Amino acid sequence: MARGGARVVSGPAPDPLALRRNRPSDKAGWTLLPYEGRPGFAPDWPLTEPTDRELRLWDELWERPQAVMWEELSQELEVALFVRCLAEAEQPDAKVDVRKLARQYLDSLGLSVQGMLRNRWKISPGEPGTVPAAQETEPSEPAPRRKSARDRMKVVPFRGRED
């Protein structure tokens, strides 16, 4: 079995703000996902009998902005497998392999920052007049400017050598 070399997810994730982005692999562009999330009800559960926790996760995930792309790409089965894996990984006695698999699903479904970058997905800014939850508090006054290294230097007078 070969080792090393390029992998699908090797190297840094693409940066949407990079100044020089004219490589052939960048032709696909970025997909802007709706801030409000996916409208409507979650699709029918595609696996065998779900637990209550799996159904709650299923419904919550299908309200997210990423769900628009999952629906477009017909990824209902992948999302259901992630939900089942996540529910198992949440258990206190869960195996490390199950938790690693849940993390891989997070990335592949675009549920992590790294996964969003790899899938070239961005969430659009909120509607005018709405404030994301992270910004609801009043902004405090700006932090005072730190002194630069030059400002912190002190000139020491030269004293000749005393013999």
MIROTI-515766 format. One record per residue: residue number from 1; chain; x, y negated, z of N, C-alpha, C in turn. Coordinates in steps of 0.2 Angstrom, whole numbers, plus 5000, padded with zeros to 4 digits. Layout:
<palums>
PALUM  pos  unit  n_xx  n_yy  n_zz  ca_xx  ca_yy  ca_zz  c_xx  c_yy  c_zz
PALUM  NUM     A     X     Y     Z      X      Y      Z     X     Y     Z
...
</palums>
This chain:
<palums>
PALUM  pos  unit  n_xx  n_yy  n_zz  ca_xx  ca_yy  ca_zz  c_xx  c_yy  c_zz
PALUM    1     A  5004  5006  5000   5000   5000   5000  5004  4994  5000
PALUM    2     A  5003  4989  4996   5007   4983   4995  5006  4979  5001
PALUM    3     A  5011  4975  5003   5011   4971   5009  5013  4964  5007
PALUM    4     A  5011  4959  5010   5013   4952   5009  5009  4949  5002
PALUM    5     A  5012  4943  5000   5009   4940   4994  5003  4937  4995
PALUM    6     A  5000  4934  4990   4994   4930   4990  4988  4934  4991
PALUM    7     A  4984  4931  4995   4977   4934   4997  4972  4929  4995
PALUM    8     A  4966  4931  4995   4960   4927   4994  4960  4920  4998
PALUM    9     A  4961  4921  5004   4961   4916   5009  4968  4914  5012
PALUM   10     A  4973  4915  5008   4980   4913   5010  4981  4906  5009
PALUM   11     A  4985  4903  5012   4987   4895   5011  4982  4891  5015
PALUM   12     A  4983  4884  5015   4979   4880   5018  4972  4879  5014
PALUM   13     A  4967  4877  5017   4961   4876   5014  4961  4870  5010
PALUM   14     A  4957  4869  5005   4957   4863   5001  4955  4857  5005
PALUM   15     A  4958  4851  5004   4956   4845   5007  4952  4841  5002
PALUM   16     A  4945  4839  5004   4941   4835   5000  4944  4828  4999
PALUM   17     A  4948  4826  5004   4950   4819   5004  4957  4818  5001
PALUM   18     A  4960  4824  4998   4967   4823   4995  4967  4819  4989
PALUM   19     A  4972  4815  4989   4973   4810   4983  4974  4814  4976
PALUM   20     A  4978  4819  4976   4979   4822   4970  4976  4829  4970
PALUM   21     A  4970  4829  4966   4966   4835   4966  4964  4837  4959
PALUM   22     A  4969  4838  4955   4968   4840   4948  4970  4846  4945
PALUM   23     A  4971  4851  4950   4973   4858   4948  4967  4861  4945
PALUM   24     A  4968  4867  4941   4963   4870   4938  4958  4873  4943
PALUM   25     A  4961  4875  4949   4956   4879   4954  4951  4874  4957
PALUM   26     A  4952  4867  4956   4948   4862   4958  4942  4860  4954
PALUM   27     A  4942  4863  4948   4936   4861   4943  4929  4862  4946
PALUM   28     A  4929  4867  4951   4922   4869   4953  4919  4863  4957
PALUM   29     A  4923  4859  4960   4920   4854   4964  4917  4856  4971
PALUM   30     A  4914  4851  4974   4912   4852   4981  4904  4852  4981
PALUM   31     A  4901  4856  4985   4894   4856   4985  4891  4852  4991
PALUM   32     A  4887  4848  4991   4884   4844   4996  4878  4847  4999
PALUM   33     A  4878  4849  5005   4872   4853   5008  4868  4848  5012
PALUM   34     A  4861  4849  5012   4857   4844   5015  4858  4844  5023
PALUM   35     A  4858  4838  5025   4859   4836   5033  4853  4840  5037
PALUM   36     A  4847  4839  5034   4841   4842   5037  4841  4849  5038
PALUM   37     A  4845  4853  5034   4845   4860   5034  4840  4863  5029
PALUM   38     A  4839  4869  5029   4835   4873   5024  4828  4872  5026
PALUM   39     A  4823  4870  5022   4816   4870   5024  4813  4876  5023
PALUM   40     A  4807  4877  5027   4803   4883   5026  4805  4889  5031
PALUM   41     A  4802  4894  5031   4803   4900   5035  4809  4904  5033
PALUM   42     A  4812  4908  5038   4817   4912   5036  4814  4918  5032
PALUM   43     A  4818  4921  5028   4816   4927   5024  4815  4933  5028
PALUM   44     A  4812  4938  5026   4810   4944   5030  4817  4947  5031
PALUM   45     A  4817  4950  5037   4823   4954   5040  4824  4960  5036
PALUM   46     A  4830  4960  5032   4831   4966   5028  4834  4972  5031
PALUM   47     A  4836  4972  5037   4839   4979   5040  4833  4982  5044
PALUM   48     A  4835  4988  5047   4831   4991   5052  4829  4987  5057
PALUM   49     A  4824  4990  5062   4821   4986   5067  4826  4981  5071
PALUM   50     A  4824  4975  5071   4829   4970   5074  4827  4969  5082
PALUM   51     A  4832  4967  5086   4831   4966   5093  4828  4959  5093
PALUM   52     A  4825  4957  5099   4823   4950   5100  4828  4945  5099
PALUM   53     A  4834  4946  5101   4840   4942   5100  4842  4941  5093
PALUM   54     A  4842  4946  5089   4843   4946   5082  4838  4942  5078
PALUM   55     A  4832  4942  5080   4827   4938   5077  4827  4931  5078
PALUM   56     A  4829  4929  5085   4831   4922   5086  4836  4919  5082
PALUM   57     A  4842  4923  5082   4848   4921   5078  4846  4920  5071
PALUM   58     A  4842  4925  5068   4840   4925   5061  4836  4919  5060
PALUM   59     A  4831  4917  5064   4827   4911   5063  4832  4905  5063
PALUM   60     A  4836  4904  5068   4840   4898   5069  4845  4897  5063
PALUM   61     A  4848  4903  5061   4853   4902   5056  4850  4900  5049
PALUM   62     A  4844  4902  5048   4840   4900   5041  4838  4893  5041
PALUM   63     A  4839  4889  5047   4837   4882   5047  4843  4878  5046
PALUM   64     A  4849  4881  5046   4855   4877   5045  4856  4875  5037
PALUM   65     A  4860  4870  5036   4862   4867   5030  4865  4873  5025
PALUM   66     A  4869  4877  5028   4872   4882   5024  4867  4887  5021
PALUM   67     A  4861  4888  5024   4856   4893   5022  4854  4891  5015
PALUM   68     A  4854  4885  5013   4852   4883   5006  4857  4887  5001
PALUM   69     A  4863  4887  5002   4868   4891   4998  4867  4899  4999
PALUM   70     A  4865  4901  5005   4864   4908   5006  4858  4910  5002
PALUM   71     A  4853  4906  5002   4847   4908   4998  4848  4908  4990
PALUM   72     A  4852  4903  4988   4854   4902   4981  4858  4908  4979
PALUM   73     A  4863  4911  4983   4867   4916   4981  4864  4923  4983
PALUM   74     A  4858  4923  4986   4855   4929   4988  4859  4933  4993
PALUM   75     A  4861  4930  4998   4865   4933   5004  4861  4935  5010
PALUM   76     A  4855  4936  5009   4851   4938   5015  4854  4944  5019
PALUM   77     A  4856  4949  5015   4859   4955   5018  4865  4953  5022
PALUM   78     A  4870  4949  5019   4876   4947   5023  4874  4943  5029
PALUM   79     A  4869  4939  5029   4868   4935   5035  4865  4940  5040
PALUM   80     A  4861  4945  5038   4858   4950   5043  4863  4954  5046
PALUM   81     A  4868  4956  5042   4874   4960   5045  4878  4955  5050
PALUM   82     A  4879  4949  5048   4882   4944   5053  4878  4944  5059
PALUM   83     A  4871  4943  5059   4867   4942   5065  4868  4949  5069
PALUM   84     A  4868  4954  5066   4868   4961   5070  4875  4961  5073
PALUM   85     A  4880  4959  5069   4887   4960   5072  4888  4954  5078
PALUM   86     A  4885  4948  5077   4886   4943   5082  4882  4945  5088
PALUM   87     A  4876  4948  5088   4873   4950   5093  4876  4956  5097
PALUM   88     A  4880  4960  5094   4884   4965   5097  4890  4962  5100
PALUM   89     A  4893  4957  5096   4899   4954   5099  4898  4950  5105
PALUM   90     A  4892  4948  5106   4890   4944   5112  4890  4948  5119
PALUM   91     A  4890  4954  5118   4890   4959   5124  4896  4958  5128
PALUM   92     A  4896  4959  5134   4902   4958   5138  4907  4964  5137
PALUM   93     A  4905  4970  5135   4909   4975   5134  4910  4977  5126
PALUM   94     A  4909  4971  5122   4910   4972   5115  4918  4973  5113
PALUM   95     A  4919  4977  5108   4926   4979   5106  4929  4973  5102
PALUM   96     A  4935  4972  5102   4939   4967   5099  4937  4967  5091
PALUM   97     A  4937  4973  5088   4936   4973   5081  4929  4970  5079
PALUM   98     A  4924  4971  5083   4917   4968   5082  4918  4961  5082
PALUM   99     A  4921  4958  5087   4922   4951   5088  4926  4948  5082
PALUM  100     A  4931  4952  5080   4935   4949   5074  4931  4949  5068
PALUM  101     A  4926  4954  5067   4922   4955   5061  4917  4949  5061
PALUM  102     A  4914  4947  5067   4910   4941   5068  4913  4935  5066
PALUM  103     A  4919  4934  5068   4923   4928   5066  4924  4928  5058
PALUM  104     A  4926  4934  5055   4926   4934   5048  4920  4932  5044
PALUM  105     A  4914  4934  5047   4908   4933   5044  4906  4925  5045
PALUM  106     A  4908  4922  5051   4908   4915   5052  4911  4911  5046
PALUM  107     A  4917  4913  5044   4921   4910   5039  4918  4911  5032
PALUM  108     A  4916  4917  5031   4914   4919   5024  4907  4916  5023
PALUM  109     A  4903  4915  5028   4896   4912   5027  4896  4904  5028
PALUM  110     A  4902  4901  5029   4903   4894   5029  4900  4891  5036
PALUM  111     A  4900  4895  5041   4898   4893   5048  4903  4890  5052
PALUM  112     A  4910  4890  5050   4915   4887   5053  4918  4882  5049
PALUM  113     A  4922  4877  5052   4925   4872   5048  4929  4875  5043
PALUM  114     A  4933  4880  5044   4937   4883   5039  4933  4886  5034
PALUM  115     A  4928  4889  5036   4923   4892   5031  4920  4887  5026
PALUM  116     A  4918  4882  5029   4915   4876   5025  4920  4874  5020
PALUM  117     A  4927  4873  5022   4932   4871   5017  4933  4876  5012
PALUM  118     A  4934  4882  5014   4935   4887   5009  4929  4888  5004
PALUM  119     A  4923  4887  5006   4918   4888   5001  4916  4881  4998
PALUM  120     A  4920  4876  4999   4919   4869   4996  4912  4866  4997
PALUM  121     A  4910  4867  5004   4904   4864   5006  4905  4858  5010
PALUM  122     A  4901  4853  5009   4901   4847   5014  4893  4846  5016
PALUM  123     A  4892  4844  5022   4886   4842   5024  4885  4835  5023
PALUM  124     A  4879  4833  5019   4878   4826   5018  4877  4822  5024
PALUM  125     A  4879  4815  5024   4877   4811   5030  4870  4811  5031
PALUM  126     A  4868  4810  5037   4861   4810   5039  4857  4804  5036
PALUM  127     A  4850  4805  5036   4846   4800   5033  4847  4793  5037
PALUM  128     A  4846  4787  5033   4847   4781   5036  4843  4780  5042
PALUM  129     A  4845  4777  5047   4841   4776   5053  4842  4782  5058
PALUM  130     A  4845  4788  5056   4846   4793   5061  4853  4794  5063
PALUM  131     A  4854  4796  5069   4860   4796   5072  4862  4803  5074
PALUM  132     A  4867  4806  5071   4869   4813   5073  4869  4813  5081
PALUM  133     A  4868  4819  5084   4868   4820   5091  4875  4818  5094
PALUM  134     A  4880  4819  5091   4887   4817   5094  4888  4810  5094
PALUM  135     A  4884  4806  5091   4885   4799   5091  4879  4795  5095
PALUM  136     A  4875  4798  5098   4869   4795   5101  4871  4790  5107
PALUM  137     A  4876  4791  5110   4878   4787   5116  4881  4780  5113
PALUM  138     A  4880  4775  5117   4883   4769   5115  4890  4769  5114
PALUM  139     A  4893  4766  5109   4900   4766   5108  4903  4762  5113
PALUM  140     A  4909  4764  5116   4912   4760   5121  4917  4755  5117
PALUM  141     A  4919  4750  5121   4923   4745   5118  4930  4749  5115
PALUM  142     A  4933  4746  5110   4938   4750   5107  4944  4750  5112
PALUM  143     A  4948  4755  5111   4954   4756   5115  4959  4751  5114
PALUM  144     A  4962  4748  5119   4968   4743   5117  4973  4746  5113
PALUM  145     A  4976  4742  5109   4982   4744   5105  4988  4746  5109
PALUM  146     A  4990  4752  5108   4996   4755   5111  5002  4751  5109
PALUM  147     A  5007  4750  5113   5013   4747   5111  5017  4751  5107
PALUM  148     A  5020  4748  5102   5024   4753   5097  5031  4754  5101
PALUM  149     A  5035  4758  5098   5041   4760   5100  5046  4754  5101
PALUM  150     A  5045  4750  5096   5049   4743   5095  5047  4739  5101
PALUM  151     A  5041  4738  5103   5038   4734   5108  5041  4737  5115
PALUM  152     A  5042  4743  5116   5044   4746   5122  5052  4745  5123
PALUM  153     A  5055  4744  5118   5062   4743   5118  5064  4737  5122
PALUM  154     A  5070  4737  5126   5072   4732   5130  5079  4730  5128
PALUM  155     A  5080  4724  5127   5087   4722   5125  5091  4722  5131
PALUM  156     A  5097  4725  5131   5101   4725   5137  5108  4721  5135
PALUM  157     A  5109  4716  5138   5115   4712   5137  5122  4717  5137
PALUM  158     A  5126  4715  5132   5133   4719   5132  5137  4716  5137
PALUM  159     A  5140  4720  5141   5145   4718   5146  5152  4721  5144
PALUM  160     A  5157  4717  5144   5163   4720   5142  5166  4725  5147
PALUM  161     A  5171  4728  5145   5173   4733   5149  5177  4730  5155
PALUM  162     A  5176  4732  5161   5179   4729   5167  5185  4734  5169
PALUM  163     A  5191  4731  5168   5197   4735   5170  5200  4733  5177
</palums>
